[in-house]
Amino acid sequence: MPSLKELIRSSLLFTSRAMLVVVVVGATAATHANAQSAATDSSVDRPMRIVENLKYSIPQLREAEIMVTSLRTGEGAFDEGTLLIGGQQQLQFVVTKNDESLFLLAAPVVDVSRSIDELNALRAADRASEAEAARNRHARLMELGGDLPFRGNPDADVVIFEFSDFECPFCARAATTVEELLEKRGDEIKLVYLHYPLSIHPWAREAATSAVCAAEQDPSAFWTLHDYYFENQNAIEVENIGDRSRGALAAAGIDLDAWSSCVQVDAATSGSAASIVQEHEQTALSFGLSGTPAFFVNGLYINGAKPLAEFEAAIDQALSEL
């Protein structure tokens, strides 16, 4: 058994609050002799012994609030459990049944008993499940955004839905890649933009609503704002988003007074531009999205501002599955 120093060296990181972030840790809970005596100590229950031994063996934990929140009988030589540290950090562990050794884990215990044939069958099932999930996502997105402004081929068999945020710098970077993709493979794809303004971006929501209002009059006016926002992110602020949007639309040929009135209608009004943005957001959340940009190529998920080659590979895969 390696020494405690060997096991925990370079494995524990602490924040300024001494919160524990575990990479990989194993620690001896007690010597063999002490473990035997501890196992027969009826005055102290097992979870308490585990906590006290951890605090003794790892000095950085001595002042931390630690609880054993679960302790399950495992197969073989180990039982399995979970610690709660500082009321926030959950950490899994395995412990020998005689409590001689406890190992803190950076990830759940992995079953490595499955055969290669079993693993291949599981992989095939996973692929089938993901393909079904992609089809379901694509159907939902087609229902949500089938009539929204688009770029590319309106009759394309491959439809890319992009969840994006006009204030997001990664989205601006992705917009350049999307432009290259449309130039290279625009005949094969249809691109539809969906709104997911993040709360950390103060003018993104108004920009999204402004773009929807523009689209209601003329789809090309939507793309005018789309391009303007991404090209001028650094110059736009909460205080000037209205004036800059109006300026960008000055030559778009739409009724700017009607557009301005549309932007002012809140999300509580059914069918308003703000409520449409909110519907897009709710769909993004239902897909488990937490950031932007995010793309779905016939339902196949691409996370973030990825290289052109990754989009092309997804398009090729989608075409092969038609």
C-alpha positions as CSV (number, residue, x, y, z in Angstrom):
1,M,0.0,0.0,0.0
2,P,1.5,3.4,-1.0
3,S,2.1,5.9,1.8
4,L,-0.4,8.7,2.5
5,K,2.1,11.3,1.2
6,E,2.5,9.4,-2.1
7,L,-1.3,9.0,-2.5
8,I,-2.3,12.6,-1.9
9,R,0.8,14.4,-3.3
10,S,-0.4,16.8,-6.1
11,S,-3.9,15.5,-5.7
12,L,-5.6,17.9,-3.5
13,L,-6.4,21.5,-4.5
14,F,-7.9,24.0,-2.1
15,T,-9.7,27.3,-2.8
16,S,-9.3,30.4,-0.6
17,R,-12.1,29.0,1.5
18,A,-10.3,25.7,1.9
19,M,-13.0,24.0,-0.1
20,L,-11.7,20.6,-1.4
21,V,-11.5,19.9,-5.1
22,V,-10.4,16.3,-5.5
23,V,-8.5,15.1,-8.6
24,V,-7.6,11.5,-7.4
25,V,-7.0,10.6,-3.8
26,G,-6.5,7.5,-1.8
27,A,-5.9,7.6,1.9
28,T,-5.3,4.9,4.5
29,A,-8.2,5.2,7.0
30,A,-6.4,3.3,9.7
31,T,-3.6,0.9,10.2
32,H,-4.6,-2.8,10.0
33,A,-4.6,-3.2,13.8
34,N,-6.5,0.0,14.4
35,A,-9.0,-0.9,11.7
36,Q,-9.7,-4.2,13.5
37,S,-10.2,-2.5,16.8
38,A,-12.3,0.3,15.2
39,A,-14.6,-2.3,13.6
40,T,-15.5,-3.7,17.0
41,D,-15.9,-0.3,18.7
42,S,-19.7,-0.2,19.3
43,S,-19.5,3.3,20.8
44,V,-18.7,5.0,17.5
45,D,-20.7,4.2,14.3
46,R,-18.9,3.5,11.0
47,P,-19.7,6.9,9.2
48,M,-18.3,8.8,12.2
49,R,-15.1,6.7,12.3
50,I,-14.7,7.3,8.5
51,V,-15.0,11.1,9.0
52,E,-12.7,11.2,12.0
53,N,-10.0,9.1,10.2
54,L,-10.2,11.3,7.2
55,K,-9.7,14.5,9.2
56,Y,-6.8,12.9,11.1
57,S,-5.1,11.6,7.9
58,I,-5.6,14.7,5.7
59,P,-4.8,17.9,7.7
60,Q,-6.5,20.2,5.2
61,L,-9.8,18.6,6.1
62,R,-9.6,19.0,9.8
63,E,-11.6,22.2,10.0
64,A,-14.1,21.2,7.3
65,E,-17.6,20.1,7.9
66,I,-17.8,16.5,6.6
67,M,-20.8,14.1,6.5
68,V,-21.1,10.6,5.1
69,T,-24.4,11.0,3.2
70,S,-24.5,7.4,1.9
71,L,-22.8,4.1,2.6
72,R,-23.8,1.1,0.6
73,T,-22.7,-2.5,0.7
74,G,-20.8,-3.2,-2.4
75,E,-19.8,-6.4,-4.1
76,G,-16.4,-7.9,-3.5
77,A,-13.9,-6.3,-1.1
78,F,-15.3,-2.7,-1.1
79,D,-18.3,-0.8,0.1
80,E,-19.3,2.4,-1.6
81,G,-20.2,5.8,-0.2
82,T,-20.6,9.5,-0.7
83,L,-19.2,12.4,1.4
84,L,-20.6,15.9,1.6
85,I,-17.8,18.5,2.3
86,G,-18.6,22.0,3.5
87,G,-22.3,21.5,2.6
88,Q,-21.5,21.7,-1.1
89,Q,-18.8,19.4,-2.5
90,Q,-20.0,15.8,-3.0
91,L,-17.2,13.2,-3.2
92,Q,-17.5,9.5,-3.8
93,F,-15.4,6.9,-2.1
94,V,-14.8,3.2,-1.7
95,V,-13.8,1.6,1.6
96,T,-12.6,-1.9,2.3
97,K,-15.2,-3.9,4.3
98,N,-12.8,-4.1,7.2
99,D,-12.3,-0.3,7.1
100,E,-8.5,-0.7,6.7
101,S,-8.4,1.5,3.6
102,L,-10.5,4.2,2.1
103,F,-10.0,5.7,-1.4
104,L,-11.5,9.1,-2.4
105,L,-12.6,9.1,-6.0
106,A,-12.6,11.7,-8.7
107,A,-15.4,9.9,-10.6
108,P,-18.0,7.2,-10.0
109,V,-16.8,3.6,-9.5
110,V,-16.5,2.0,-12.9
111,D,-17.6,-1.6,-13.7
112,V,-14.8,-3.2,-15.7
113,S,-16.2,-6.7,-15.7
114,R,-18.2,-6.4,-19.0
115,S,-16.9,-8.4,-21.9
116,I,-15.9,-6.8,-25.3
117,D,-19.0,-8.3,-26.9
118,E,-21.2,-6.8,-24.1
119,L,-19.5,-3.4,-24.6
120,N,-20.0,-3.5,-28.3
121,A,-23.7,-4.2,-27.8
122,L,-23.9,-1.3,-25.3
123,R,-22.2,1.0,-27.8
124,A,-24.6,0.0,-30.6
125,A,-27.5,0.6,-28.2
126,D,-26.1,4.0,-27.3
127,R,-25.8,4.9,-31.0
128,A,-29.3,3.9,-31.7
129,S,-30.6,5.8,-28.7
130,E,-28.7,9.0,-29.8
131,A,-30.0,8.6,-33.4
132,E,-33.6,8.4,-32.0
133,A,-33.0,11.5,-29.8
134,A,-31.5,13.4,-32.7
135,R,-34.6,12.6,-34.8
136,N,-36.9,13.8,-32.0
137,R,-34.9,17.0,-31.5
138,H,-35.0,17.7,-35.2
139,A,-38.8,17.2,-35.4
140,R,-39.2,19.7,-32.5
141,L,-37.0,22.2,-34.1
142,M,-38.7,22.0,-37.4
143,E,-42.0,22.7,-35.7
144,L,-40.5,25.6,-33.8
145,G,-38.4,27.2,-36.5
146,G,-39.6,25.9,-39.8
147,D,-40.9,29.3,-40.9
148,L,-38.2,31.5,-39.4
149,P,-35.7,33.5,-41.5
150,F,-33.1,31.2,-43.0
151,R,-30.0,31.2,-45.2
152,G,-29.0,28.5,-47.7
153,N,-31.2,26.2,-49.7
154,P,-34.9,26.3,-48.6
155,D,-35.4,22.8,-49.9
156,A,-32.2,21.3,-48.4
157,D,-32.4,17.9,-46.7
158,V,-30.0,19.0,-44.0
159,V,-31.3,21.8,-41.7
160,I,-29.0,23.4,-39.2
161,F,-30.6,25.1,-36.2
162,E,-28.3,27.5,-34.4
163,F,-29.1,28.7,-30.8
164,S,-27.1,31.9,-30.4
165,D,-26.8,35.2,-28.5
166,F,-26.0,38.4,-30.3
167,E,-23.7,39.6,-27.5
168,C,-21.8,36.4,-27.1
169,P,-18.2,36.6,-28.4
170,F,-18.0,32.9,-29.2
171,C,-21.2,33.3,-31.2
172,A,-19.6,36.1,-33.2
173,R,-16.7,33.8,-33.9
174,A,-19.0,31.0,-34.9
175,A,-20.9,33.3,-37.2
176,T,-17.7,33.6,-39.3
177,T,-17.5,29.8,-39.5
178,V,-21.1,29.6,-40.5
179,E,-20.6,32.1,-43.2
180,E,-17.7,30.0,-44.6
181,L,-19.9,26.9,-44.4
182,L,-22.7,28.6,-46.3
183,E,-20.3,29.7,-49.0
184,K,-18.9,26.2,-49.4
185,R,-22.0,24.1,-48.9
186,G,-24.9,26.5,-49.1
187,D,-26.7,24.4,-51.7
188,E,-26.8,21.4,-49.3
189,I,-28.0,23.1,-46.1
190,K,-30.6,25.4,-44.7
191,L,-29.5,27.5,-41.6
192,V,-32.1,28.7,-39.1
193,Y,-31.2,31.0,-36.3
194,L,-32.9,30.6,-32.8
195,H,-32.5,33.0,-29.9
196,Y,-30.9,32.1,-26.6
197,P,-29.9,35.4,-25.0
198,L,-27.9,34.6,-21.8
199,S,-28.6,36.5,-18.6
200,I,-24.9,37.5,-18.3
201,H,-25.2,39.6,-21.5
202,P,-27.2,42.8,-20.7
203,W,-28.2,43.9,-24.2
204,A,-28.7,40.4,-25.8
205,R,-32.4,40.1,-25.0
206,E,-33.3,43.4,-26.5
207,A,-31.2,42.6,-29.6
208,A,-33.0,39.3,-30.0
209,T,-36.5,40.9,-29.6
210,S,-35.4,43.6,-32.1
211,A,-34.4,41.0,-34.6
212,V,-37.6,39.1,-34.3
213,C,-39.6,42.3,-34.8
214,A,-37.6,43.1,-37.9
215,A,-38.2,39.6,-39.2
216,E,-41.9,40.0,-38.9
217,Q,-41.8,42.7,-41.5
218,D,-39.0,41.3,-43.8
219,P,-36.7,38.3,-43.3
220,S,-33.9,40.2,-44.9
221,A,-34.2,42.9,-42.2
222,F,-33.5,40.1,-39.6
223,W,-30.3,39.2,-41.3
224,T,-29.3,42.9,-41.4
225,L,-29.5,43.1,-37.7
226,H,-27.9,39.7,-37.3
227,D,-24.8,40.7,-39.2
228,Y,-24.7,44.2,-37.6
229,Y,-24.8,42.9,-34.0
230,F,-22.0,40.4,-34.6
231,E,-19.8,42.8,-36.5
232,N,-20.3,45.6,-33.9
233,Q,-20.4,43.8,-30.6
234,N,-17.7,46.0,-29.0
235,A,-19.5,49.2,-29.9
236,I,-23.0,48.2,-28.6
237,E,-24.2,48.9,-25.1
238,V,-27.5,48.8,-23.2
239,E,-27.7,52.6,-23.5
240,N,-27.4,52.6,-27.3
241,I,-28.8,49.3,-28.5
242,G,-32.1,50.9,-29.5
243,D,-30.5,53.7,-31.5
244,R,-27.9,51.5,-33.1
245,S,-30.6,48.9,-34.1
246,R,-32.7,51.6,-35.7
247,G,-29.7,53.0,-37.5
248,A,-28.8,49.6,-38.9
249,L,-32.4,49.2,-40.1
250,A,-32.7,52.6,-41.7
251,A,-32.1,51.3,-45.2
252,A,-34.0,48.1,-44.7
253,G,-37.3,49.4,-46.1
254,I,-39.4,48.5,-43.0
255,D,-41.8,50.6,-41.0
256,L,-39.5,51.7,-38.1
257,D,-42.3,53.0,-36.0
258,A,-44.1,49.7,-36.1
259,W,-40.8,47.9,-35.4
260,S,-40.2,50.1,-32.4
261,S,-43.7,49.5,-31.0
262,C,-43.1,45.7,-31.5
263,V,-39.9,45.8,-29.5
264,Q,-41.8,47.4,-26.5
265,V,-44.4,44.6,-26.2
266,D,-43.4,42.3,-23.3
267,A,-43.3,38.5,-23.2
268,A,-46.6,38.2,-21.3
269,T,-48.4,39.1,-24.6
270,S,-49.0,36.0,-26.6
271,G,-47.4,36.0,-30.0
272,S,-45.2,39.0,-29.2
273,A,-41.6,39.0,-30.3
274,A,-40.4,38.8,-26.7
275,S,-42.6,35.7,-26.2
276,I,-41.1,34.1,-29.3
277,V,-37.6,34.7,-27.9
278,Q,-38.8,33.2,-24.6
279,E,-40.1,30.1,-26.4
280,H,-36.7,29.6,-28.1
281,E,-35.0,29.9,-24.7
282,Q,-37.3,27.3,-23.2
283,T,-36.6,24.9,-26.0
284,A,-32.8,25.4,-25.5
285,L,-33.2,24.7,-21.8
286,S,-35.3,21.5,-22.5
287,F,-32.3,20.3,-24.6
288,G,-30.0,20.9,-21.7
289,L,-28.2,23.8,-23.2
290,S,-26.3,26.0,-20.8
291,G,-24.3,28.2,-23.2
292,T,-24.0,29.5,-26.7
293,P,-23.5,28.9,-29.5
294,A,-25.1,25.4,-30.0
295,F,-26.0,23.8,-33.3
296,F,-28.2,20.9,-34.3
297,V,-27.5,19.4,-37.7
298,N,-30.6,17.4,-38.5
299,G,-30.7,17.0,-34.7
300,L,-27.1,16.1,-34.3
301,Y,-25.6,18.3,-31.5
302,I,-22.5,20.4,-32.0
303,N,-21.5,22.3,-28.9
304,G,-19.7,25.7,-29.3
305,A,-17.7,27.5,-31.9
306,K,-16.2,24.5,-33.6
307,P,-14.0,24.4,-36.7
308,L,-15.5,24.2,-40.2
309,A,-14.4,20.5,-40.6
310,E,-16.6,19.5,-37.7
311,F,-19.7,21.0,-39.3
312,E,-18.9,19.4,-42.6
313,A,-18.5,16.0,-40.9
314,A,-21.9,16.4,-39.3
315,I,-23.4,17.4,-42.6
316,D,-21.9,14.4,-44.3
317,Q,-23.2,12.1,-41.5
318,A,-26.7,13.6,-41.9
319,L,-26.6,13.1,-45.7
320,S,-25.5,9.5,-45.2
321,E,-28.5,8.9,-42.9
322,L,-31.2,10.1,-45.3
